[in-house]
Amino acid sequence: MEVVDVWTGQLACALQSALRMTNESFANRLGISSRTVATWHSDPEVIPRPEMQQLLDSVHEDAPAAVRKRFALMTAGTGQADAAATLAKAQALRVAIAVVVRDADVLLVCRRAEDVSGITWQFPAGVIKPGVRPETTTIRETLDETGVHCTIRQRLGERLHPVTGVHCVYFLCEYLAGDAMNSDAVENVDVTWVAKSAVTRFIPVDNIYPPILEALEEDV
């Protein structure tokens, strides 16, 4: 059986394709967040953390012979890069971003770094599944990730993220209830409220969607 020395986002996506799984079902098989699988699709060169490497090893080793054969064919020579490129195009990602405000503060989460993108602190976010409204994803993912209940105040717009290339849909949200807590310890290191005026100390200003800054300034 072929052994993978180091898993990359590209190889992980190839394994997903060989298993014929969706992002969600592959994430469930690994016991991780679908957001992590989305990251692998958006950045094929990313190298998952050691514990992720072990999970991928286990799934690969336990896969039926036919799946391992498909995986080997997909990753043979230049076919590996071609397969990853095809997968990335076939699975266009849309992510809902929640800018949750509470008085003079805004909610941020700290992701576990596993790539060189420089992104650590972010606004709560979740992959928009087919057939699900972005607004629904925004509210549900914020609650699942941080324990905070919120409501949509305004749609701020959408863009391709300058670092990840993922299609992002942004919403300004109002805090309703709940204590901010790290409800997704696999993906996040911390969850906290920060002053609106201090957001650029946590997230590089060039990475922040301009309408977010405008909305936070108007809301002060």
C-alpha positions in Angstrom: 0.0 0.0 0.0 1.3 3.5 -0.9 2.4 5.5 2.1 2.0 9.3 2.3 5.0 10.9 4.0 3.4 14.3 4.4 -0.2 15.1 3.8 -1.0 18.4 2.1 -4.4 20.1 1.4 -4.0 18.8 -2.2 -3.5 15.2 -1.1 -6.3 15.4 1.5 -8.7 16.6 -1.3 -7.5 13.8 -3.5 -8.3 11.2 -0.8 -11.8 12.9 -0.4 -12.4 12.5 -4.1 -11.2 8.9 -4.1 -13.7 8.2 -1.3 -16.4 10.0 -3.3 -17.4 12.1 -0.3 -18.7 15.6 0.1 -16.9 18.2 2.2 -19.3 17.5 5.1 -19.2 13.7 4.9 -15.4 13.7 4.7 -15.2 16.1 7.7 -17.5 13.7 9.6 -15.4 10.7 8.7 -12.3 12.5 10.0 -14.1 13.9 13.0 -13.2 17.5 12.2 -14.9 20.7 11.1 -16.0 21.1 7.4 -14.3 24.4 7.6 -10.9 22.6 7.7 -11.8 20.6 4.6 -12.8 23.9 2.9 -9.3 25.3 3.8 -7.6 22.3 2.1 -9.6 23.0 -1.1 -8.7 26.8 -1.0 -5.0 26.2 -0.2 -3.7 22.9 -1.7 -0.2 23.6 -0.4 -1.2 23.8 3.3 0.3 21.2 5.5 -2.2 20.0 8.2 -1.2 19.8 11.8 0.3 16.5 13.1 -3.0 15.3 14.6 -4.7 15.9 11.2 -1.8 14.0 9.5 -2.6 11.0 11.8 -6.3 11.2 11.1 -5.7 11.2 7.3 -3.2 8.3 7.7 -5.9 6.2 9.4 -8.6 7.0 6.9 -6.3 6.2 4.0 -5.1 2.9 5.6 -8.6 1.8 6.4 -10.0 2.6 3.0 -11.0 -0.3 0.7 -8.5 -1.4 -2.0 -10.5 0.3 -4.8 -10.4 3.6 -3.0 -6.6 3.4 -2.4 -6.2 2.5 -6.1 -8.2 5.6 -7.2 -6.1 7.7 -4.8 -2.9 6.3 -6.2 -4.0 7.0 -9.7 -5.0 10.6 -8.9 -1.8 11.4 -7.2 0.6 9.8 -9.6 3.0 12.2 -11.2 1.5 15.4 -12.6 -1.9 13.8 -12.3 -1.8 14.8 -8.6 -1.7 18.5 -9.4 -4.3 18.1 -12.1 -6.6 16.3 -9.8 -6.3 19.0 -7.1 -7.0 21.7 -9.6 -10.1 20.0 -10.9 -11.3 19.4 -7.4 -10.8 23.0 -6.4 -12.8 24.2 -9.4 -15.6 21.6 -8.9 -16.2 22.6 -5.3 -16.6 26.3 -5.3 -16.7 27.4 -1.7 -18.9 30.1 -0.2 -18.4 31.1 3.4 -20.7 33.2 5.6 -18.8 35.7 7.9 -20.5 37.1 11.0 -19.4 40.5 12.3 -21.2 40.4 15.7 -21.3 43.6 17.7 -22.2 44.1 21.3 -22.2 47.7 22.4 -18.6 48.9 21.8 -17.2 45.4 21.2 -17.0 42.9 18.3 -16.6 39.1 18.5 -13.5 37.4 17.2 -12.2 33.8 17.1 -8.6 32.7 17.1 -8.0 29.9 14.6 -5.3 27.2 15.1 -2.6 28.2 12.5 -1.9 25.4 10.0 -0.7 27.4 7.0 1.4 30.4 6.1 -1.5 32.7 5.3 -0.9 34.8 8.4 -4.5 34.5 9.4 -5.0 33.8 13.1 -7.7 36.0 14.5 -10.9 36.1 12.4 -14.6 36.9 12.6 -16.8 33.8 13.2 -17.4 32.0 9.9 -18.9 28.9 8.4 -19.2 27.1 5.0 -22.5 27.7 3.2 -23.9 24.4 2.3 -25.9 23.9 -0.9 -29.5 24.9 -0.4 -28.9 26.7 2.9 -29.3 30.5 3.1 -26.2 32.5 4.0 -28.1 34.2 6.8 -29.0 30.8 8.4 -25.3 29.7 8.2 -24.2 32.9 9.8 -26.4 32.6 12.8 -26.0 28.8 13.3 -22.2 28.8 12.9 -21.7 31.7 15.3 -23.7 29.8 17.9 -21.9 26.5 17.3 -18.5 28.1 17.3 -18.8 30.7 20.1 -22.0 30.0 22.1 -23.3 33.4 21.1 -26.8 34.0 19.9 -27.1 36.8 17.3 -29.4 38.2 14.7 -28.7 39.7 11.2 -28.7 43.4 11.2 -27.3 44.1 7.7 -25.7 42.3 4.7 -22.4 44.1 4.1 -21.6 42.5 0.8 -19.4 39.7 -0.6 -16.0 39.2 -2.2 -13.2 36.7 -2.9 -10.9 36.8 0.1 -7.5 38.3 -0.8 -5.6 35.6 1.1 -7.6 32.4 0.8 -9.5 33.1 -2.5 -12.7 31.8 -0.9 -16.0 33.5 -1.8 -17.1 35.3 1.4 -20.5 36.8 2.3 -20.4 39.3 5.1 -23.1 40.1 7.6 -23.2 42.7 10.4 -24.9 41.0 13.3 -26.4 42.1 16.6 -25.6 40.2 19.9 -28.7 38.7 21.6 -27.5 36.4 24.4 -24.9 33.9 25.5 -21.4 33.9 27.0 -18.6 33.9 24.4 -16.7 30.6 24.7 -14.6 28.3 22.6 -17.1 25.7 21.5 -14.8 24.3 18.7 -11.5 23.4 20.4 -10.3 21.4 17.4 -10.3 24.5 15.2 -10.0 27.4 17.6 -7.6 28.5 20.3 -9.8 31.2 21.8 -12.9 33.3 21.4 -13.2 36.9 22.8 -14.8 40.3 22.5 -12.5 43.1 21.5 -13.1 46.8 21.2 -14.2 47.8 17.7 -11.4 50.4 17.6 -8.9 47.6 18.3 -9.9 45.1 15.5 -7.0 46.1 13.3 -4.6 45.0 16.0 -5.9 41.5 15.7 -6.6 41.3 11.9 -4.4 43.0 9.3 -6.3 46.0 7.9 -5.6 44.9 4.3 -7.4 41.6 5.0 -10.6 43.2 6.4 -13.4 43.8 4.0 -13.7 47.7 3.8 -17.5 47.8 4.5 -16.8 46.1 7.8 -14.5 48.9 9.0 -17.0 51.4 7.8 -19.9 49.7 9.7 -17.8 49.4 12.9 -16.8 53.1 12.7 -20.5 54.2 12.2 -21.6 52.0 15.1 -19.2 53.5 17.6 
